[in-house]
Amino acid sequence: MGDSINLADPAFEPTDAQLQGLSSRAFAGVRAAHAASLERLREAIAVERAKVLESLAHAMVTRSRPPA
């Protein structure tokens, strides 16, 4: 797609190939960005899960002690 395209021109009607090229470039990084976002979310969930489990274990030990 070497020629200039003016998408603001209401008379312009892109060909199927031009539309495919535009959409390919527009969404080129979406799959990788989505995968990276999911990985960060999974890591954050793992960290929070570990914190909660540690807190729960501490609470169970504290409650299982006989009163002084």
PEVEN-V302684 format. One record per pair of residues at least 6 apart in sequence whose C-alpha atoms are under 7 Angstrom apart, sorted by the first residue. I is the first residue (numbers start at 1). J is the second residue. D is the distance in whole Angstrom. If there is no record, write none. Layout:
BEGIN
i:I j:J d:D
i:I j:J d:D
END
This chain:
BEGIN
i:1 j:18 d:7
END
